[in-house]
Amino acid sequence: MDQKKTENIDMKQYGMVLALIAVFLIFAAMTGGKNMSPTNINNLIMQNSYVVILAVGMLLCVLTGNVDLGVGSIVALCGAVVGIIIVDYKMSMWAAILAALVVGTLSGMFVGFFVSKLSIPPFIVTLASMLIGRGLTYTLLRAQTKGPLPVSYNFIGAGFLPTMKIPFGTGTMDLVSIGVAVVASVLIILTELKNIRTKKKYGFPNNPMWQIILKECMILMVVWFFFYKLSRYNGIPFVLVIMGILVAVYHFITSRTVAGRQIYALGGNAKAARLSGINTKKVFFWVYTNMGILCAVAGIVLSARNGSATPKAGDQFEMDAIASCYIGGAATTGGVGTIIGAVVGAFIMGILNNGMSLYGWSTDIQKIVKGAVLLGAVTIDLISKRKK
């Protein structure tokens, strides 16, 4: 592989990070910097936490060449279970969380059974789960909101880690947030150095040094900007810890484990995967079961942040999760995509929603813009493949 081709691949891989920065700066100019305030950065993370969680699970579905249309309804159903157990039955939050996780798991297994065992197309099964899940939510809640939920439970979606505030400028700064930014920066640099050494060891071409430095500077700039802004507010949201753990775990699964490689193989060529000995039915089953579990996590986070369970919770979350994966570089045919790309795509969607709201655009215009962005991302991906 020549150097020019290597550069093209790398720039495409990290083009989404550039897009994220560009979109953010465009709205910073349009809103007079309102989207750059510490309060708004905190809101951006909290408002998009459940989309990021769902995007992580959705990517696995997309890698198989399919999607899950029922995630929004299952999020609402799991939140409803929490609300009923805590408010109506006066049970502990831990019992409610466990029940929500069980419901989410069973919902995922329900989809996985029809997809893997009966070979029903995922589109049809998940469309059915979307309708069934929303109907069950309205039935259980009787079209009412269940709340308020306990403060200890609300901490999951709206709480912050302990802080160490010091005077800084006209306000204060949290040293814990800065410390996390330092640790994250060191890990990012060490990971890149390890990748360089690994490529050299096995004779793979490395990207030009200027490109590596540019990429690292870009990523570190985003990390420091976010954590600095958080340090000027209330510190690190607890939900950010949940997101960080999930992203790290699923990044490891998809990039370093046999299970992850099997998903990519299935999406790349299902017939070849079966012939190579991969149990594709088993892969389908655990991918959709996993999606159900993450729906439960998202439902818990959403109800905790809202302080209540509502019948309309999770409305159109499936669209944001699917769009996040495709905007983040996942292929429509499956077999191509990364967890980090899906997370970046989720934040691009979040920045679009946040920026358009701050600028005063109506929800109707916001839907048009988001639809155009999704269509553009998929079109660019397909056109680039046809040119190869």
C-alpha positions as CSV (number, residue, x, y, z in Angstrom):
1,M,0.0,0.0,0.0
2,D,1.6,3.3,-1.0
3,Q,1.8,6.4,1.2
4,K,-0.8,8.4,-0.6
5,K,-3.4,5.6,-0.2
6,T,-2.6,5.3,3.5
7,E,-3.1,9.0,4.0
8,N,-6.5,8.9,2.2
9,I,-7.6,6.1,4.4
10,D,-6.5,7.8,7.6
11,M,-8.1,11.1,6.7
12,K,-11.4,9.4,6.0
13,Q,-11.2,7.5,9.3
14,Y,-10.7,10.8,11.3
15,G,-12.8,13.0,9.0
16,M,-15.7,12.7,11.5
17,V,-13.7,14.3,14.2
18,L,-13.0,17.2,11.9
19,A,-16.7,17.3,11.1
20,L,-17.6,17.4,14.8
21,I,-15.3,20.3,15.4
22,A,-16.5,22.1,12.3
23,V,-20.2,21.7,13.2
24,F,-19.5,22.9,16.8
25,L,-17.6,26.0,15.6
26,I,-20.3,26.9,13.0
27,F,-23.0,26.9,15.8
28,A,-20.6,28.8,18.1
29,A,-20.5,31.5,15.4
30,M,-24.3,31.4,14.8
31,T,-25.2,31.5,18.5
32,G,-22.5,34.0,19.6
33,G,-20.7,31.3,21.6
34,K,-23.7,30.2,23.6
35,N,-23.0,26.6,22.9
36,M,-19.5,26.9,24.4
37,S,-20.6,27.8,27.9
38,P,-19.8,25.3,30.7
39,T,-23.5,24.9,31.4
40,N,-24.3,24.0,27.8
41,I,-21.4,21.6,27.5
42,N,-22.7,19.8,30.6
43,N,-26.2,19.8,29.1
44,L,-24.8,18.5,25.8
45,I,-23.3,15.5,27.6
46,M,-26.3,14.7,29.7
47,Q,-28.9,15.2,26.9
48,N,-27.0,12.8,24.6
49,S,-25.9,10.2,27.1
50,Y,-28.7,7.8,26.2
51,V,-28.2,8.3,22.5
52,V,-24.5,7.4,22.9
53,I,-25.4,4.3,24.9
54,L,-27.9,3.2,22.3
55,A,-25.5,4.0,19.4
56,V,-22.9,1.7,21.0
57,G,-25.4,-1.2,20.9
58,M,-26.8,-0.1,17.5
59,L,-23.4,-0.3,15.9
60,L,-23.3,-4.1,16.5
61,C,-26.6,-4.4,14.7
62,V,-25.4,-2.2,11.9
63,L,-22.2,-4.2,11.5
64,T,-24.4,-7.3,10.7
65,G,-26.1,-5.2,8.0
66,N,-29.3,-4.5,9.9
67,V,-30.8,-2.1,12.4
68,D,-33.1,-2.2,15.5
69,L,-36.2,0.0,15.1
70,G,-37.5,-0.9,18.6
71,V,-34.9,0.6,20.8
72,G,-36.9,3.8,21.6
73,S,-39.9,1.8,22.7
74,I,-37.9,-0.6,24.9
75,V,-36.2,2.4,26.5
76,A,-39.6,3.7,27.5
77,L,-40.8,0.3,28.6
78,C,-37.8,-0.1,30.9
79,G,-38.2,3.3,32.3
80,A,-41.9,2.5,33.0
81,V,-40.9,-0.6,34.9
82,V,-38.6,1.5,37.1
83,G,-41.3,4.1,37.7
84,I,-44.0,1.5,38.6
85,I,-41.8,-0.5,41.0
86,I,-40.5,2.6,42.8
87,V,-43.7,4.8,42.9
88,D,-46.5,2.2,43.0
89,Y,-44.8,-0.7,44.8
90,K,-42.5,1.4,47.0
91,M,-39.6,-0.9,46.4
92,S,-35.9,0.0,46.4
93,M,-34.2,1.6,43.4
94,W,-32.0,-1.5,43.1
95,A,-34.9,-3.7,42.7
96,A,-36.3,-1.4,40.0
97,I,-32.9,-1.3,38.2
98,L,-32.7,-5.1,38.3
99,A,-36.2,-5.4,37.0
100,A,-35.5,-2.9,34.1
101,L,-32.4,-4.8,33.1
102,V,-34.4,-8.1,33.1
103,V,-37.1,-6.6,31.0
104,G,-34.5,-5.1,28.6
105,T,-32.7,-8.5,28.3
106,L,-35.9,-10.4,27.7
107,S,-36.9,-7.9,25.0
108,G,-33.6,-8.3,23.3
109,M,-33.9,-12.1,23.5
110,F,-37.4,-11.9,22.0
111,V,-36.0,-10.1,19.0
112,G,-32.9,-12.4,18.8
113,F,-35.1,-15.5,18.9
114,F,-37.2,-14.5,15.9
115,V,-34.1,-13.2,14.0
116,S,-31.8,-16.1,14.7
117,K,-34.0,-19.1,15.2
118,L,-36.9,-18.4,12.8
119,S,-34.8,-16.3,10.3
120,I,-37.4,-13.5,10.3
121,P,-35.9,-10.3,8.8
122,P,-34.7,-8.0,11.6
123,F,-36.5,-5.0,10.1
124,I,-39.8,-6.8,10.5
125,V,-39.1,-8.1,14.0
126,T,-37.8,-4.8,15.4
127,L,-40.7,-2.9,13.8
128,A,-43.0,-5.3,15.7
129,S,-41.0,-4.8,18.9
130,M,-41.3,-1.0,18.4
131,L,-45.1,-1.3,18.3
132,I,-45.4,-3.9,21.1
133,G,-43.0,-2.0,23.4
134,R,-44.7,1.3,23.0
135,G,-48.1,-0.3,23.5
136,L,-46.9,-2.1,26.7
137,T,-45.5,1.2,28.0
138,Y,-48.8,3.0,27.6
139,T,-50.7,0.0,29.1
140,L,-48.5,-0.2,32.1
141,L,-48.4,3.5,32.8
142,R,-52.1,4.0,31.7
143,A,-50.9,7.0,29.8
144,Q,-49.7,8.7,33.0
145,T,-46.3,9.9,34.3
146,K,-44.8,8.0,37.2
147,G,-42.9,10.2,39.6
148,P,-41.1,11.8,41.3
149,L,-38.4,9.3,41.6
150,P,-36.0,9.3,44.6
151,V,-33.0,11.7,44.6
152,S,-30.6,8.7,45.0
153,Y,-32.0,7.3,41.8
154,N,-31.9,10.6,40.0
155,F,-28.2,10.8,40.7
156,I,-27.6,8.2,38.0
157,G,-28.7,10.6,35.3
158,A,-28.2,14.0,36.9
159,G,-25.5,13.6,39.5
160,F,-21.9,14.6,39.6
161,L,-18.7,13.0,40.9
162,P,-17.1,14.6,44.0
163,T,-15.2,17.8,43.1
164,M,-12.0,19.6,44.3
165,K,-12.7,23.2,43.5
166,I,-10.0,25.9,43.5
167,P,-10.4,29.6,42.7
168,F,-9.7,30.3,39.0
169,G,-10.3,33.5,37.2
170,T,-13.7,34.9,38.0
171,G,-15.0,31.5,39.3
172,T,-13.7,28.1,40.3
173,M,-12.1,25.1,38.6
174,D,-12.5,21.4,39.5
175,L,-9.1,19.6,39.8
176,V,-10.8,16.2,39.4
177,S,-11.9,17.1,35.9
178,I,-8.4,18.3,35.0
179,G,-6.9,15.2,36.5
180,V,-9.1,13.0,34.3
181,A,-8.2,15.1,31.3
182,V,-4.5,14.5,32.0
183,V,-5.0,10.7,32.4
184,A,-7.0,10.5,29.3
185,S,-4.4,12.5,27.3
186,V,-1.6,10.1,28.5
187,L,-3.7,7.1,27.6
188,I,-4.4,8.5,24.1
189,I,-0.7,9.2,23.4
190,L,0.4,5.8,24.7
191,T,-2.2,4.0,22.6
192,E,-1.0,5.8,19.5
193,L,2.7,5.0,20.3
194,K,1.7,1.3,20.8
195,N,-0.1,1.3,17.4
196,I,3.0,2.7,15.7
197,R,5.2,0.1,17.3
198,T,2.8,-2.7,16.4
199,K,2.7,-1.6,12.7
200,K,6.5,-1.5,12.6
201,K,6.7,-4.9,14.2
202,Y,4.5,-6.6,11.6
203,G,5.7,-4.5,8.6
204,F,2.6,-2.5,8.1
205,P,3.0,1.1,6.7
206,N,2.7,3.9,9.3
207,N,1.0,7.1,8.5
208,P,3.2,10.2,8.0
209,M,4.3,11.8,11.2
210,W,2.6,15.1,10.4
211,Q,-0.7,13.3,10.1
212,I,-0.2,11.4,13.4
213,I,0.6,14.6,15.2
214,L,-2.3,16.4,13.6
215,K,-4.7,13.7,14.6
216,E,-3.5,13.5,18.2
217,C,-3.6,17.3,18.6
218,M,-7.2,17.3,17.2
219,I,-8.3,14.6,19.7
220,L,-6.5,16.1,22.7
221,M,-7.9,19.5,21.9
222,V,-11.5,18.1,22.0
223,V,-10.8,16.2,25.2
224,W,-9.3,19.2,27.0
225,F,-12.0,21.6,25.8
226,F,-14.8,19.4,27.2
227,F,-13.1,18.6,30.5
228,Y,-12.0,22.2,31.1
229,K,-15.6,23.4,30.5
230,L,-16.9,20.7,32.9
231,S,-14.3,21.8,35.5
232,R,-15.8,25.3,35.4
233,Y,-19.3,23.9,36.0
234,N,-20.1,21.1,38.5
235,G,-17.4,18.7,37.5
236,I,-17.8,15.3,35.8
237,P,-21.4,14.0,35.4
238,F,-21.9,10.5,36.7
239,V,-23.5,9.5,33.4
240,L,-20.2,10.4,31.7
241,V,-18.5,7.6,33.7
242,I,-21.2,5.2,32.6
243,M,-20.7,6.2,28.9
244,G,-16.9,6.0,29.3
245,I,-17.0,2.5,30.7
246,L,-19.5,1.2,28.0
247,V,-17.5,2.8,25.2
248,A,-14.2,1.3,26.5
249,V,-15.7,-2.2,27.0
250,Y,-17.4,-2.3,23.6
251,H,-14.4,-0.9,21.8
252,F,-12.4,-3.7,23.3
253,I,-15.0,-6.3,22.3
254,T,-15.3,-5.2,18.7
255,S,-11.5,-4.7,18.2
256,R,-9.8,-7.3,20.4
257,T,-12.1,-10.3,20.8
258,V,-13.2,-13.3,18.7
259,A,-16.9,-12.3,19.2
260,G,-16.1,-8.9,17.7
261,R,-14.4,-10.3,14.7
262,Q,-17.3,-12.7,14.1
263,I,-19.7,-9.7,13.9
264,Y,-17.5,-8.0,11.3
265,A,-17.2,-11.3,9.4
266,L,-21.0,-11.8,9.4
267,G,-21.6,-8.3,8.1
268,G,-18.8,-8.5,5.5
269,N,-20.1,-11.8,4.0
270,A,-22.6,-13.9,5.9
271,K,-22.2,-16.9,3.6
272,A,-18.4,-16.9,3.9
273,A,-18.8,-16.5,7.7
274,R,-21.0,-19.6,7.9
275,L,-18.6,-21.6,5.7
276,S,-15.7,-20.6,8.0
277,G,-17.4,-22.2,11.0
278,I,-19.0,-19.1,12.6
279,N,-22.4,-19.8,14.2
280,T,-24.2,-16.8,12.6
281,K,-27.4,-17.5,14.4
282,K,-25.7,-17.3,17.7
283,V,-24.1,-14.0,16.7
284,F,-27.4,-12.6,15.7
285,F,-29.0,-13.7,19.0
286,W,-26.4,-12.2,21.3
287,V,-26.2,-8.9,19.2
288,Y,-29.9,-8.2,19.6
289,T,-29.9,-9.5,23.3
290,N,-27.1,-7.0,23.9
291,M,-29.1,-4.3,22.3
292,G,-32.0,-5.0,24.7
293,I,-29.6,-4.7,27.7
294,L,-28.3,-1.4,26.5
295,C,-31.9,-0.2,26.0
296,A,-32.5,-0.9,29.7
297,V,-29.4,1.1,30.7
298,A,-30.5,4.0,28.5
299,G,-34.0,3.8,30.0
300,I,-32.6,3.9,33.5
301,V,-30.4,6.9,32.7
302,L,-33.3,8.7,30.9
303,S,-35.8,8.2,33.7
304,A,-33.2,9.1,36.3
305,R,-32.4,12.4,34.5
306,N,-36.1,13.3,34.0
307,G,-37.0,12.2,37.6
308,S,-40.0,10.3,36.2
309,A,-41.2,7.7,33.7
310,T,-43.4,8.9,30.9
311,P,-45.2,7.0,28.1
312,K,-43.5,9.1,25.4
313,A,-40.0,8.6,26.6
314,G,-37.5,7.5,24.0
315,D,-39.6,8.8,21.1
316,Q,-37.5,8.6,17.9
317,F,-34.3,7.5,19.8
318,E,-33.9,4.7,17.3
319,M,-33.5,7.2,14.5
320,D,-30.8,9.2,16.4
321,A,-29.0,5.9,17.3
322,I,-29.1,4.6,13.7
323,A,-28.1,8.0,12.3
324,S,-25.2,8.2,14.7
325,C,-23.7,4.9,13.4
326,Y,-24.0,5.9,9.7
327,I,-22.7,9.5,10.3
328,G,-19.9,7.9,12.3
329,G,-18.7,6.0,9.2
330,A,-20.5,2.6,9.4
331,A,-21.4,1.0,6.1
332,T,-25.0,0.5,5.1
333,T,-24.1,-3.0,3.9
334,G,-22.5,-4.0,7.2
335,G,-19.0,-5.2,8.2
336,V,-17.6,-1.6,8.5
337,G,-17.7,0.8,11.4
338,T,-16.2,1.5,14.9
339,I,-17.5,2.2,18.3
340,I,-15.5,5.4,18.5
341,G,-17.0,6.5,15.1
342,A,-20.6,5.8,16.4
343,V,-19.9,7.9,19.5
344,V,-18.5,10.8,17.4
345,G,-21.6,10.4,15.2
346,A,-23.8,10.6,18.3
347,F,-22.2,13.8,19.4
348,I,-22.5,15.3,16.0
349,M,-26.2,14.6,16.2
350,G,-26.2,16.1,19.7
351,I,-24.4,19.2,18.6
352,L,-26.8,19.7,15.7
353,N,-29.8,19.3,18.0
354,N,-28.3,21.6,20.7
355,G,-27.1,24.2,18.3
356,M,-30.3,24.5,16.3
357,S,-32.3,24.8,19.6
358,L,-30.0,27.6,20.8
359,Y,-30.3,29.4,17.5
360,G,-34.1,29.2,17.7
361,W,-34.9,26.8,14.8
362,S,-38.2,24.9,15.2
363,T,-38.3,21.2,15.6
364,D,-39.6,20.8,12.1
365,I,-36.5,22.5,10.6
366,Q,-34.3,20.5,12.9
367,K,-35.7,17.3,11.5
368,I,-35.1,18.5,7.9
369,V,-31.5,19.3,8.7
370,K,-30.9,16.0,10.5
371,G,-32.4,14.1,7.7
372,A,-30.2,15.9,5.1
373,V,-27.1,15.2,7.2
374,L,-27.9,11.5,7.4
375,L,-28.7,11.2,3.7
376,G,-25.5,13.1,2.9
377,A,-23.3,10.8,5.1
378,V,-24.7,7.7,3.5
379,T,-24.5,9.1,0.0
380,I,-20.8,10.0,0.4
381,D,-20.1,6.5,1.8
382,L,-21.8,4.8,-1.2
383,I,-20.3,7.1,-3.8
384,S,-16.7,6.6,-2.4
385,K,-17.1,2.8,-2.6
386,R,-18.3,3.0,-6.2
387,K,-15.2,4.9,-7.2
388,K,-12.9,2.1,-5.8
